[in-house]
């Protein structure tokens, strides 16, 4: 059996004022094409389906259309869980209609999905946080433990007041109990969850810039050693870079986001994971690189000429520019830079002289002329950067009008 694992779509996300919806349409098409080309039997979407609790009409439409295409109109089951960016009630709401298309939407931890049957598959067993799928063309079932993200209130509701001490223990106990009851060696056994998970003893994995953090200290950190031994593959969501924090025999995989969503992800290749599984055997998985989406760059230049040269050579990108100079950028220079490229997200001026110390200006000679006083004040507020000629002329004009 082939399973496609993807996560962290963040449909509707913007990068500052720039919409990413056009890129998201293209990459959703690409994921559907891969699912069809690879002839996968099952799709798992491990949370952060949308970027916020109230997604736009366009983002919502893209979500449902993508799931429907992935499901092949009910032939291929698609299981999507909520992440920390999603409203669990919004994810749950269309479930009765979605089931008709083979789409199983799970918003809350410990949710119980009502069994149903379609032409090509059925949910044969269901319990809190668990479903079993039977396919008409397979002689073995697929068991899936599912744990969507739970916020502070829901964690206390489901896992008790002592969440900081109890989260790993209670999750381990719930998963083990469910796996012991339902996950024998005669079927494929999978876990899908949207949690901040790491390998015990490994360096802390950094959450992406701009991502709503899950980890507060170590209170919400879940360790991979609590995954039941029966589970053959764990499909994770939340971190945006592809990585296996498990082993080759028992992969525990962040499949990555489909696009680079912050400049901390600049240069990353994005992937989906294709798993080949059968009962009582180690799975194999392949990461397939996604090709769509604009590249993100963090670039530093020390001249306007070099900046504009690079921008002209890299038009279809999104850029965070740092421009090192000894004086504040002129308005005309800013206009020139922005006219040369339509994907500049941030333009950050940076003073070249890093040896400037604000204490140098702690004692100001009030007998200096007004222009020198202004220049010293400007340097104190801008990390030692000199006011340019344009700013000085403007200041002199204002000063002369008020004298």
N, C-alpha and C positions, 0 to 999 in steps of 0.2 A: 504494500500500500504506500502511496505517495501523499505527503502532507506538505502544504505550503504554510510557512510561518512568517507573518509580518506584524508590524506594530508601529505605534507612535505616528499615525498619519497626520495628526494636528490639522485637520481640514479647517480652513478659514483663517489660518495663522498669517500674520503680517510680519514683515521685518521693518520695524519703525513704521513709516507711512506707506511702504511698498506691499501691495497685495501679492500673495504667492499662488492665488487660485488658478491662474492659467498654467503654471508649472504643475500644480497638483492634479489638474485634469490629465495632463500628459503622463505623469508618473502612475496615476491610477490605471490609465489605459495600458501602460507597460506591465503592471502587475497582473492585470487580467490576461494579457497576451501570454505572459510566462506561465500562468496557471493552465491555460489552454494548451500551450505548446508542450508543457511537461506532463500533461494529462493527469493532473493531481486529483486525488479522490476526496480531499478534505482541506479546508482553509481555516487557519487560526489567526485571529487579529487580537493581539495582546494589549489592548487598551490605548488611551489617549487618542480616541477616534476623532474627536474634535479638539479645537484649541481652547475653547471656553464653554461655560455652562449654557450660554445662549448663542449658539452658532447661527450664522446668517442663513437665509433661504438658499443661497447658492451653495454653501458648504453642505447643508443638509441634503439638498438634491443630489449633489455629487456622491455623498456617502451612500444613500439608498440605491442609486443607479449602479454604483460600483459593486455593492454587495449582491445585487440582483444578477449582474453579469457574472460575478464570481460563482454564484450558485447554479449557473446554467438552468435558471428557472425551476429549481427544485431538484435537479439531478445530483448536485454536489453540495453537501452540507457546509455551511459557513458558520463558524462560532466566533462572535465578537464580544469582548468584555469591556467594561468601563475602566478608565484610568483616572489619575488624579486631576486631569483637566476636564473630565466629563461629568455631566449630571447623570447620576444613576437612574433617576426617574425618567429622564429623557431617553436614555438608552433602552429602558424597559418598555416604554409606552407602546411602540408599534409591534411588540413581540407576537401577538395573536395573528396579525396580518403577515408578518415576516415569515412565520413558520410555514405558511402556504408556499413560500418560495424556498424553503429549506434553510432559512436564515435563523440562527438561534442567538438572540441578544440577551446578555446577562449583565445587569447593572449592579446588583448587590451581592456582597459576600454571603455565603451559605444559602444562596437562592436555590429553590427547587423548580426545575423546568418540568412542566407537565408533559408526559409522554405523548407522542403523536406519530403517525405513520404516513409516509408519502410513497409514491410509486417505486422509488429507487432505494430508500433507506427508511429506518424508523428509530426512534428513541425507545429502546426496549426496557431500560431501567433508569430510574431517577431517584436521587436523594439530595439532601442539602449539600451543595457544592460538588455535585457529581452527576454525570450522565453516561449512559452506555449507548453506543450506536451500533446498529446492525445493518449491513449493506446486502442488497439482494444478490450482488455478484461476488460476495466474499463469504468464506465459510468460518470466519472468526469475527468477534466484535471489537470495537474500539472503545476503550474506557477513558474518560476525560475528567480529571479533577480540575475544577475551575474556581479561582479566587480573584475576583475583581478588586480594585483598590478600595480601601476603606479609610475614610478620614478619621480624625480624632474622636468625634462623637460616635461614629459607627463602630470604630474599634472597641470603644468602651461598651457599646451596646452588645456587640457580638463576642468580645473576648474578655470582658471584665474591666474593673476599674484600674487594676494594677497593670496597665498595658505595657509600661516600660519593662517590667520584669517578666510579663506573661506572654508577650507576643510570640516569641520563638517557641516557647513551650506549648502554648495552646494551638498554634498552627501545626506544629509537629504532631501533636496528639490527634487533632482533627484529621490531618492528612493520613497519618498512619492507620487510624481506625477505619477510615473510608477505604484506603488501599487494601487493608487486610480483609475487609468484607467483600470487596468487588473485584479486585485486580489480581486474578490468578495468572498462570502462565499460558492460558489458552486464548488470550486476546492481546491487543496492543494497548499499552498503558501510558497515558500522557498527562502532563500537568500544564495548565495555562494560568498565568497570574501576572498582575501588574503591581509589583512590590520592589522596594529597594533591596536587592539581594546581592550578597557577595560571598566569596569563599572565605571561611574562617581562617584568620591569620594572614590573609592577603592584604596588600595596600588598599586603602579606601578608594573606591571608584568615584570620580568626580561627576556631579550632575551637570548637564549642559547649562551654559549661560542662558538666562531668560526662562529656564524651566522652573515651574513651581516646585520647590524642594519637597521631597518626601522625608529625607533624613534630617531629623533635628537631634544633633549630637549622635548618640548611638541608639536612641529610643526606638527608632523605626527601622533599624537595620536587621534584615532577616538573613540567616546564614544558610547556604546551600546544603549543609550536612543534615538539615531536618527533612529533606525531600525523601519520601519513602523509597525503599530499595526496589520496589516493583516498577517504579516510574522509569521508562526508557528514554524519554526526552522531555525537557521542561522548556516551554515557550514563554520567555519573559518580555515585558515591556517596561519602558521608562527611560533607560539610558539610550542615547542616540547613536552610539557607535557599536558596530558588530563585534561581539566577543562571546566566547564560550568560557564561562566561569566554572563549568563542571569538568568532566573528563572526556576522553575520546569515546569511552564505552557508554557513559551516561552524560550526554551533553546537557548543559544548562545555558541557554543561549539568549542573549539580547540580539534581536535580528536587525536592529538599527532603525532609525526613521528613514522615510523614503527620500527626503530632501535634507540639505543642510539648512538648519533653521536658526543658527546663530553663528557669529564669527569665531567662536571657540571650535566650531565644527569645520572651519575653512580647510579645504584640502582633503576632507574625508571622502572615501568612496562609500556609497550607501548600497545596502544589500537586502535581499529576502533570502530565507532559508528553505531549502527543499529537503525534506526528510524521507528516507526510505525505511520502512519499518515492517516487521512481521513478528508474530508472537514468539516470546521466549528466546529472542536473539538481540544482539546489540544493533542499534540503529546506525545508519550512515546518513550524513547530511552534507549538502553542498551549498555554499553561499553563492548566489548569483548577483552580480553587480547590476545596479540600476543605472541607466544611461541618461535619463531625463533630469531636468532641473538646471538652473543657472549655477555656475561655480561662484563660490564666495572667496574673496581675497582680503587679507589684511596687508596693506602695503605702506611702506615708509619711503618718502623721497625728500631730497634736500634742494630741489629746484623746481620751479614751475614748468620749465621746458621738459624735464624728465617725466614729471607727473603727467602732463598732457600727452607726451609720446607714448607712455605705457597705456593710458586710457584709450587712446585711438587704436592701439593694437589689440585691445581686449574689450570689445564693445558689449558683448552679451553676457555681462557678469554683474555681480553685486559687490560693492567695494566699500571697505572702511579705510580711508586715507589718513595717514599722518604726514604732515608737511613740516619739516624742520626748517626754521629760518631764524634770522637774528632780529627781524622786525615783524610787527603784526601784519597779517595779510591785508592787502588793499582790497577794497570792494571790487575793483575791476579785475583783480587777479582771481578772486572767488568766482565771479561771473564767468571768467574764461574757463576755469576748471569745470564748473557745472555745465557749461554749454558743450563741453567736449565729450560728455558721457551722461547717460540718463539713469545710471544705476548706482550713483554715489549715495550711500546710506548715511555715512558720517564723514565729515571733514574736520580733522583735529589738528589745529596749529600747535607746534611744539618749539620752544625756544632751544637754540643750539647750545647756549651757554648754561650748562647744568651746574656750574659752580656758584651761581647766584644764591645769596643768602639774604632772606628778608631782614635779618638783624642788621645788615649793612645800612638799611634805611630807617633804623629805629630812632636815630637822632637826625632830625631834618633841620637844615639851616633855612629858617624862614626869611632870611635876607636875600635868598636867591630870587631871580626873576621868575615870573609866573609860569613861563613855558617850561623852565627847568623843574619847578615844583610839580607841574602836571606830569612831566615825563617820569620823575621819581615815583609819583603816586601810581602811575600806570604800570611801571615795572613791579611795584610791590603787589599789585593785584593780578599780575599775569606772569608770575614765575620768572621775573627778570627780563621778559621780552620787551624790546624797545617799541615805543609807538612809532608807526611809520609816518612818512612826510604828509600823507593825506590826512591822518588823524590830527597831527600837529597844526596843519593849516586850518582845519575845522575848529580846533580849540581856540586858535588865535582869533579867528573870525568871531566866535561867540564871546570871547573875552573882550575884544575891542568894542563890540556892540553894547556890552554891559558896563563899560568904563565911563 
